[in-house]
């Protein structure tokens, strides 16, 4: 689930979201 969420966040929002998820 985390992987899917991560991918979705990356595509949905800019790199900023990636850092937040990380």
Order of alpha helices (4+ residues) and beta strands (2+ residues): alpha-alpha
